[in-house]
Amino acid sequence: MKYGRIAAALSAALALPLTPHQPARAETDPFFSYDRPATYGVRTERVSVPLRDGGHLACDLHRPDADGRFPVIVYDYNAYNQLEAQGRAAAYFVTRGYHAAVCNARGSGDSPGRLDPFSAQEQRDNYDLIEWLAAQPWSTGKIGQTGVSYGGHSSLLVAVNKPPHLAAIIPVDGISDWYENTIYRGGIYSARIRDWQRAVAPGTLVTYAQHPLYDDFWRERSVKARWKDLDIPVLEIAGWYDRYRAAMVENFQARPGNVWLVAGPWQHGWPSGQHADPGNGAYLAWWDRWLAGRRDAPLPAAKVTSYEIPGPGAGAGWKQFSTWPPPGARRHRLGLSADGTLTSAPGAPAALHFTVNTDPAAAAPDERLTFQTRPYQQDLVLAGDITAKVRASFTAADGNIAIVAEDVAPDGTAARITQGWLKAGHRFGHDRAVPVRPGKTYDLELRTWPTHYRLSAGHRLRVTVSSDDHPEIDSDAPAGQVHLRVGRGGTELRLTTWKDPR
């Protein structure tokens, strides 16, 4: 069959939404096998891109070695001074008819000024870069942007600023909200991020600590606060083992009409070299479609392409869905029982407790309560998040709650599936701190990071409740005790589960 007929058949298929009874297989999706041969050589020059306030950005511009006008890709706009390495990565696209601009953000590399990651200033600079590239005589005026982590965040943030010539983006491991996803997880400072702050932007050690609540400082650094402006085509590349998977799912759920989500068995970083790498060909298909206007370039065959982890092994590999959670997903309720079981019938009401930070010099593991199911008789697929309603009281005037879900194999080994956190004083939102009255029982709602995970038959689901999950969050809970209500009417979990109908 000729490729044009394949593309026509795919286009017809895209007009028919997937139903709960028709999950597709990604392995046969032409989007992920798309490619065309290299046509051009590459020529590189250093350019200085002027900015509206008189500053400039240092950029390496990689261009096809040919006359004519070509679309432009802003490639991994970040503060890491990786111009040479990113230029090599961008060459694949340059040889196929794209200019690629690899630039240092203000205050990094040879770009003068003060680095303030993801600030309004940095977003304005990115906007100006896009519009400058669009105005050059060798440009078609169609600009795309891509990047991983910092570069993924930048791609999303500049998109909600709506530069007129930005046509599409591919963010990899990007944010929905810098405060929630990275700095204050559940309102608790993340210890993990401080090494990055010290190495990349030490000034933020001061400024971020000055803003423990969600205010305009953080709204400025948020995609979530401007989701209505995320209206261009977006191809999100997420990893089910990555720290930004919740953000990428949130962006898709907020803008399902123009966002496509690919979530694979990847940790943080470019998927290249990792299992089931989508490959440059898929990215080329995206750029060919939206920047070069090639109608034969396919889109993903479904809005969501997800790899069921862990894999290879227990997981069932790649699947495609029309939305997320998958059509047909259900909520499954489990209660925490006084005997340590996790069950749909948690028994009589009771109270358990654990002690928090009463002896900081002891350096002992934090106390926690553990609950687990009986071994599952059949596989259980988690396809979404786990929501916890924690009923607890504190002897202190505030407290932290950390929920960790694990897969426990028959031999007792455990693998973390997901986690979530909340500072009790932030139970009504992160924009205000509401005091906790010692001894009063509160209902605290926590959402874990989403996952697409298969618990094999014979395995158990284990959940721990504590006040610490270092280094994901600081170990800063006030000393005292946390009393957890369990049994009927007590703390419970709501799992999002899915069963393949075939």
C-alpha positions as CSV (number, residue, x, y, z in Angstrom):
1,M,0.0,0.0,0.0
2,K,1.3,3.4,-0.9
3,Y,2.1,5.8,1.9
4,G,-0.5,8.3,0.7
5,R,-3.2,5.6,1.0
6,I,-2.0,4.8,4.5
7,A,-2.2,8.5,5.5
8,A,-5.7,8.7,4.0
9,A,-6.8,5.7,6.0
10,L,-5.3,7.2,9.1
11,S,-7.1,10.5,8.5
12,A,-10.4,8.6,8.2
13,A,-9.6,6.7,11.4
14,L,-8.9,9.9,13.3
15,A,-12.4,11.1,12.5
16,L,-13.8,8.2,14.5
17,P,-13.2,8.7,18.3
18,L,-12.0,5.6,20.2
19,T,-14.7,4.0,22.3
20,P,-14.1,2.2,25.6
21,H,-14.3,-1.1,23.6
22,Q,-11.7,-0.1,21.1
23,P,-8.4,0.7,22.7
24,A,-5.8,1.0,19.9
25,R,-2.2,-0.3,19.8
26,A,0.5,2.4,19.4
27,E,2.9,0.0,17.7
28,T,0.9,0.3,14.4
29,D,0.5,4.1,14.5
30,P,2.2,5.7,11.5
31,F,3.0,8.7,13.5
32,F,5.7,6.9,15.4
33,S,7.4,5.4,12.3
34,Y,7.3,8.5,10.2
35,D,10.5,9.7,8.6
36,R,11.9,11.1,5.4
37,P,15.5,11.3,4.2
38,A,18.0,14.1,5.0
39,T,18.2,16.6,2.2
40,Y,20.5,19.4,3.3
41,G,23.8,20.1,4.9
42,V,24.0,22.2,8.0
43,R,25.6,25.6,8.4
44,T,25.9,27.3,11.8
45,E,26.5,30.9,12.9
46,R,26.4,32.7,16.3
47,V,23.8,35.4,16.3
48,S,22.8,38.1,18.9
49,V,19.0,38.4,19.1
50,P,17.8,41.8,20.2
51,L,15.2,42.1,23.0
52,R,12.7,44.9,23.6
53,D,14.6,46.3,26.7
54,G,17.9,46.6,24.8
55,G,19.3,43.3,26.0
56,H,20.1,40.4,23.8
57,L,20.3,36.6,23.7
58,A,23.3,34.6,22.5
59,C,22.1,31.9,20.1
60,D,23.6,29.4,17.7
61,L,21.5,29.4,14.5
62,H,21.7,26.1,12.6
63,R,20.4,26.5,9.0
64,P,20.0,24.2,6.0
65,D,22.8,24.7,3.5
66,A,20.5,26.0,0.8
67,D,18.8,29.2,-0.3
68,G,15.1,29.7,0.4
69,R,12.8,30.1,3.4
70,F,12.3,27.4,6.0
71,P,10.3,27.1,9.3
72,V,12.2,27.6,12.5
73,I,12.4,25.4,15.7
74,V,13.5,27.0,19.0
75,Y,15.4,24.1,20.4
76,D,15.6,23.5,24.2
77,Y,15.6,27.2,25.4
78,N,17.2,26.9,28.8
79,A,19.8,28.3,31.2
80,Y,22.4,25.4,31.0
81,N,24.7,26.8,28.3
82,Q,24.4,23.6,26.1
83,L,24.5,25.3,22.7
84,E,26.9,22.8,21.1
85,A,25.2,19.7,22.4
86,Q,21.8,20.9,21.5
87,G,23.0,22.0,18.1
88,R,24.1,18.4,17.4
89,A,20.7,17.1,18.5
90,A,18.8,19.6,16.3
91,A,20.8,18.7,13.2
92,Y,18.3,15.9,12.4
93,F,15.7,18.5,11.8
94,V,18.0,21.0,10.0
95,T,18.9,18.4,7.4
96,R,15.2,17.9,6.7
97,G,14.4,21.5,6.1
98,Y,14.2,23.4,9.4
99,H,16.2,26.2,10.9
100,A,17.0,25.5,14.6
101,A,17.8,28.3,17.1
102,V,19.6,27.1,20.3
103,C,19.8,30.0,22.8
104,N,21.0,30.8,26.3
105,A,18.4,32.3,28.5
106,R,19.1,35.8,29.9
107,G,21.8,35.5,32.6
108,S,23.2,32.2,31.3
109,G,26.1,31.5,29.0
110,D,26.9,34.5,26.8
111,S,23.4,36.1,27.3
112,P,23.9,39.0,29.7
113,G,21.7,39.9,32.6
114,R,20.3,38.2,35.7
115,L,18.9,34.7,35.5
116,D,15.4,34.4,37.0
117,P,14.0,31.1,35.8
118,F,10.5,31.2,34.3
119,S,9.9,34.8,35.3
120,A,7.8,37.2,33.2
121,Q,11.1,38.7,32.0
122,E,12.3,35.3,30.7
123,Q,9.0,34.7,29.1
124,R,9.1,38.1,27.3
125,D,12.6,37.3,26.1
126,N,11.4,34.0,24.6
127,Y,8.5,35.8,23.0
128,D,10.9,38.4,21.4
129,L,13.1,35.5,20.2
130,I,10.2,33.9,18.4
131,E,9.0,37.1,16.8
132,W,12.6,38.0,15.7
133,L,13.0,34.6,14.1
134,A,9.7,34.9,12.3
135,A,10.7,38.3,10.8
136,Q,14.0,37.1,9.2
137,P,14.1,36.8,5.4
138,W,15.1,33.2,5.5
139,S,12.1,32.3,7.7
140,T,8.7,31.2,6.6
141,G,7.3,32.9,9.8
142,K,6.2,29.5,11.2
143,I,7.9,28.9,14.5
144,G,7.9,25.9,16.8
145,Q,9.5,25.3,20.2
146,T,10.6,22.2,22.0
147,G,12.7,21.3,25.0
148,V,13.0,19.0,28.0
149,S,12.5,20.0,31.6
150,Y,13.7,23.6,31.7
151,G,13.1,23.8,28.0
152,G,9.8,22.0,28.3
153,H,8.7,24.5,30.9
154,S,9.8,27.4,28.7
155,S,7.9,26.0,25.7
156,L,4.6,25.9,27.7
157,L,5.1,29.3,29.3
158,V,5.9,31.1,26.1
159,A,2.9,29.5,24.5
160,V,0.5,31.0,27.0
161,N,2.0,34.4,26.2
162,K,0.7,33.9,22.6
163,P,3.4,35.2,20.3
164,P,1.7,35.5,17.0
165,H,4.1,33.3,15.0
166,L,4.4,30.4,17.4
167,A,2.5,27.6,15.6
168,A,3.1,24.5,17.8
169,I,5.2,23.1,20.6
170,I,6.7,19.8,21.9
171,P,7.3,20.1,25.6
172,V,9.1,17.2,27.2
173,D,8.6,16.8,31.0
174,G,7.1,20.2,31.4
175,I,5.2,22.0,34.2
176,S,1.6,23.0,34.7
177,D,2.6,25.1,37.7
178,W,6.2,25.8,39.0
179,Y,5.0,26.2,42.6
180,E,3.0,23.0,42.8
181,N,5.0,20.7,40.6
182,T,8.5,21.6,41.8
183,I,9.0,24.0,44.7
184,Y,6.2,23.5,47.2
185,R,4.7,20.1,46.9
186,G,1.4,20.1,48.7
187,G,2.6,23.3,50.2
188,I,5.8,21.7,51.6
189,Y,9.2,22.8,50.3
190,S,10.9,20.1,48.2
191,A,14.3,19.3,49.5
192,R,15.1,17.7,46.1
193,I,15.1,21.1,44.2
194,R,17.7,22.9,46.4
195,D,20.7,21.4,44.7
196,W,19.4,22.6,41.4
197,Q,18.8,26.1,42.9
198,R,22.3,26.3,44.3
199,A,23.9,25.2,41.0
200,V,21.7,27.1,38.5
201,A,20.0,30.0,40.2
202,P,21.2,30.6,43.7
203,G,19.2,33.8,44.1
204,T,16.0,31.7,44.1
205,L,17.1,30.2,47.5
206,V,16.1,33.6,48.9
207,T,13.1,34.5,46.6
208,Y,11.3,31.2,46.7
209,A,11.6,31.0,50.5
210,Q,10.0,34.5,50.6
211,H,6.9,33.1,48.9
212,P,5.6,30.1,50.8
213,L,2.1,30.8,49.7
214,Y,0.7,30.8,46.2
215,D,0.7,34.4,45.1
216,D,1.3,36.6,42.0
217,F,5.0,35.6,42.1
218,W,4.0,32.0,41.3
219,R,1.0,32.8,39.0
220,E,3.6,34.6,36.8
221,R,5.4,31.2,36.6
222,S,2.3,29.1,35.9
223,V,0.8,27.6,32.8
224,K,-2.2,26.5,34.9
225,A,-3.1,30.1,35.7
226,R,-3.4,30.7,31.9
227,W,-4.7,27.4,30.5
228,K,-7.2,29.3,28.4
229,D,-4.3,30.8,26.5
230,L,-2.8,27.4,25.7
231,D,-4.5,27.2,22.4
232,I,-1.9,26.1,19.8
233,P,-1.2,22.4,19.0
234,V,0.8,20.8,21.8
235,L,2.5,17.4,21.7
236,E,3.4,16.5,25.3
237,I,6.0,13.9,25.9
238,A,5.8,12.6,29.5
239,G,7.3,9.8,31.5
240,W,5.4,7.6,34.0
241,Y,8.6,7.6,36.1
242,D,9.1,11.4,35.8
243,R,8.4,14.1,38.4
244,Y,6.3,16.2,36.0
245,R,3.9,13.5,34.9
246,A,1.0,15.1,37.0
247,A,1.7,18.4,35.3
248,M,1.6,16.9,31.8
249,V,-1.6,15.0,32.5
250,E,-3.2,18.2,33.9
251,N,-2.3,20.2,30.8
252,F,-3.9,17.6,28.6
253,Q,-7.1,17.4,30.7
254,A,-7.4,21.2,30.7
255,R,-6.9,21.5,26.9
256,P,-7.9,18.2,25.3
257,G,-8.9,19.8,22.1
258,N,-5.4,20.9,21.1
259,V,-3.1,18.8,23.3
260,W,-1.9,15.3,22.5
261,L,-0.2,13.3,25.3
262,V,2.4,10.6,24.9
263,A,3.4,9.0,28.2
264,G,6.1,6.4,28.2
265,P,8.2,4.2,30.6
266,W,10.7,7.0,31.0
267,Q,12.5,8.8,33.8
268,H,13.3,12.5,33.7
269,G,15.0,13.7,30.5
270,W,14.8,13.2,26.7
271,P,13.4,9.7,26.0
272,S,16.2,9.1,23.5
273,G,18.1,6.0,24.4
274,Q,15.4,4.9,26.9
275,H,13.1,2.0,26.3
276,A,10.4,2.7,23.7
277,D,11.9,6.0,22.5
278,P,9.3,7.6,20.2
279,G,12.2,8.8,18.0
280,N,12.9,11.9,16.0
281,G,10.6,10.7,13.3
282,A,7.5,11.3,15.5
283,Y,8.7,14.8,16.3
284,L,9.4,15.4,12.6
285,A,5.8,14.4,11.7
286,W,4.6,17.0,14.2
287,W,6.7,19.8,12.8
288,D,5.9,18.7,9.2
289,R,2.2,18.9,10.0
290,W,2.1,22.2,11.8
291,L,5.1,24.2,10.6
292,A,5.8,22.9,7.0
293,G,2.1,22.3,6.2
294,R,2.6,18.8,4.9
295,R,-0.8,17.2,5.0
296,D,0.7,13.7,4.5
297,A,2.4,14.0,7.9
298,P,0.3,12.1,10.4
299,L,-0.9,13.1,13.8
300,P,-1.0,10.5,16.6
301,A,-3.8,8.1,16.0
302,A,-5.3,8.9,19.4
303,K,-5.2,11.8,21.8
304,V,-3.4,9.7,24.4
305,T,-0.6,7.2,23.8
306,S,0.4,5.5,27.0
307,Y,2.8,2.8,28.0
308,E,1.5,0.6,30.8
309,I,4.3,0.1,33.3
310,P,6.2,-1.7,34.7
311,G,7.6,-3.1,31.5
312,P,8.7,-5.0,29.7
313,G,7.2,-7.6,32.1
314,A,4.0,-7.0,34.0
315,G,2.8,-4.1,32.0
316,A,1.0,-4.6,28.7
317,G,3.0,-2.0,26.8
318,W,1.7,0.7,24.5
319,K,-2.0,1.5,24.3
320,Q,-4.0,4.4,22.8
321,F,-7.0,6.1,24.2
322,S,-9.3,9.0,23.3
323,T,-8.9,10.6,26.7
324,W,-7.3,10.2,30.2
325,P,-8.2,8.5,32.4
326,P,-9.1,5.9,29.7
327,P,-12.8,5.6,28.8
328,G,-14.3,3.0,31.1
329,A,-12.0,3.8,34.0
330,R,-13.7,3.3,37.4
331,R,-13.2,4.6,40.9
332,H,-12.4,1.8,43.4
333,R,-12.7,2.7,47.1
334,L,-10.5,1.1,49.8
335,G,-10.5,1.9,53.5
336,L,-7.7,1.8,56.1
337,S,-8.3,-0.7,58.8
338,A,-7.0,-0.8,62.4
339,D,-5.3,-4.2,61.7
340,G,-3.2,-2.7,58.9
341,T,-5.2,-4.0,56.0
342,L,-6.4,-2.1,53.0
343,T,-9.9,-3.3,52.2
344,S,-13.3,-2.4,50.9
345,A,-14.7,-3.4,54.4
346,P,-12.4,-1.6,56.8
347,G,-14.2,-2.6,60.0
348,A,-15.0,-0.7,63.2
349,P,-13.9,2.9,63.6
350,A,-10.6,3.3,65.4
351,A,-7.6,5.6,65.8
352,L,-3.9,5.0,65.2
353,H,-1.0,7.4,65.7
354,F,2.6,8.0,64.8
355,T,5.2,10.4,66.3
356,V,6.8,13.2,64.3
357,N,10.2,14.8,64.8
358,T,10.2,14.6,68.6
359,D,14.0,13.8,68.6
360,P,15.6,15.5,65.6
361,A,19.1,14.3,66.8
362,A,18.1,10.7,66.7
363,A,18.4,10.4,62.9
364,A,16.0,7.5,62.9
365,P,13.5,6.8,60.1
366,D,10.3,8.8,60.4
367,E,7.4,6.9,62.0
368,R,4.7,5.7,59.6
369,L,1.6,3.6,59.5
370,T,1.4,0.9,56.8
371,F,-1.6,-0.7,55.2
372,Q,-1.8,-3.3,52.5
373,T,-4.3,-5.4,50.5
374,R,-4.5,-9.1,50.4
375,P,-2.7,-10.5,47.3
376,Y,-4.7,-9.7,44.2
377,Q,-6.3,-12.8,42.5
378,Q,-6.2,-11.0,39.1
379,D,-4.1,-8.2,37.6
380,L,-5.2,-4.7,38.6
381,V,-4.4,-1.8,36.3
382,L,-4.2,1.7,37.9
383,A,-4.9,4.3,35.2
384,G,-5.1,7.7,36.8
385,D,-4.4,9.0,40.3
386,I,-5.1,7.8,43.8
387,T,-7.1,10.2,45.8
388,A,-6.8,10.0,49.6
389,K,-9.3,11.4,52.1
390,V,-7.2,11.5,55.3
391,R,-9.0,12.0,58.6
392,A,-6.4,13.1,61.1
393,S,-5.7,15.3,64.1
394,F,-2.4,16.8,65.2
395,T,-1.0,17.6,68.6
396,A,0.9,20.6,66.9
397,A,-0.5,23.7,65.2
398,D,0.2,22.3,61.8
399,G,1.4,19.1,60.2
400,N,2.4,17.3,57.0
401,I,0.8,14.2,55.5
402,A,2.7,12.1,52.9
403,I,1.0,9.2,51.2
404,V,3.1,6.6,49.3
405,A,1.7,3.7,47.3
406,E,3.9,0.7,46.6
407,D,3.6,-2.6,44.6
408,V,4.7,-5.5,47.0
409,A,5.7,-8.7,45.2
410,P,5.2,-12.2,46.7
411,D,8.9,-12.2,47.8
412,G,8.3,-9.0,49.8
413,T,10.3,-6.7,47.5
414,A,8.5,-3.4,47.0
415,A,8.5,-0.8,44.1
416,R,7.1,2.7,44.5
417,I,4.1,3.4,42.3
418,T,3.2,7.0,43.3
419,Q,2.9,9.5,46.1
420,G,1.2,12.7,47.3
421,W,1.7,15.3,50.0
422,L,-0.2,18.0,51.9
423,K,0.5,20.5,54.6
424,A,-2.5,20.6,56.8
425,G,-2.5,24.4,57.0
426,H,-3.0,24.4,53.2
427,R,-6.1,22.2,53.3
428,F,-8.2,25.0,51.7
429,G,-5.6,25.8,49.0
430,H,-2.1,27.1,48.8
431,D,-2.9,30.8,48.6
432,R,-3.5,31.0,52.4
433,A,-2.4,29.2,55.5
434,V,-5.3,28.3,57.8
435,P,-4.2,27.4,61.4
436,V,-4.7,23.8,62.7
437,R,-6.4,23.5,66.1
438,P,-4.5,20.8,68.1
439,G,-6.8,17.8,68.8
440,K,-9.4,18.6,66.1
441,T,-10.0,16.0,63.4
442,Y,-9.7,17.3,59.8
443,D,-10.6,15.8,56.5
444,L,-7.6,16.3,54.2
445,E,-7.8,15.6,50.5
446,L,-4.6,14.4,48.8
447,R,-4.1,13.5,45.1
448,T,-1.1,11.4,44.1
449,W,0.8,11.7,40.9
450,P,-1.1,9.8,38.1
451,T,0.2,6.5,36.8
452,H,-0.5,3.7,34.3
453,Y,0.6,0.7,36.3
454,R,-0.3,-3.0,36.3
455,L,-0.3,-4.8,39.7
456,S,0.2,-8.4,38.8
457,A,-1.9,-11.2,40.3
458,G,-0.3,-12.3,43.6
459,H,1.0,-8.8,44.3
460,R,-0.3,-6.5,47.0
461,L,-0.9,-2.7,47.1
462,R,0.7,-1.1,50.1
463,V,0.1,2.4,51.3
464,T,2.1,4.2,54.0
465,V,0.9,7.3,55.8
466,S,3.6,9.5,57.5
467,S,4.7,13.1,57.8
468,D,7.9,12.7,55.8
469,D,9.0,11.7,52.3
470,H,12.5,13.1,52.1
471,P,13.9,14.4,49.7
472,E,10.6,14.8,47.8
473,I,9.5,17.1,50.7
474,D,11.4,18.8,53.6
475,S,11.3,17.0,56.9
476,D,9.8,20.1,58.5
477,A,6.6,18.9,60.2
478,P,6.2,20.2,63.8
479,A,7.1,17.8,66.6
480,G,4.3,15.9,68.1
481,Q,1.9,13.1,67.1
482,V,-0.6,12.6,64.3
483,H,-3.7,10.6,65.1
484,L,-5.2,8.9,62.1
485,R,-8.9,7.8,62.0
486,V,-9.3,4.5,60.3
487,G,-12.1,1.9,59.9
488,R,-15.6,2.8,58.8
489,G,-16.0,6.6,58.2
490,G,-12.2,7.0,58.5
491,T,-9.3,7.5,56.1
492,E,-9.9,6.0,52.6
493,L,-8.4,5.8,49.2
494,R,-10.1,6.1,45.8
495,L,-8.2,4.3,43.1
496,T,-8.7,4.9,39.4
497,T,-8.7,1.5,37.7
498,W,-9.2,0.3,34.2
499,K,-9.8,-3.1,32.6
500,D,-9.0,-3.8,29.0
501,P,-12.4,-4.8,27.5
502,R,-10.8,-7.1,24.9
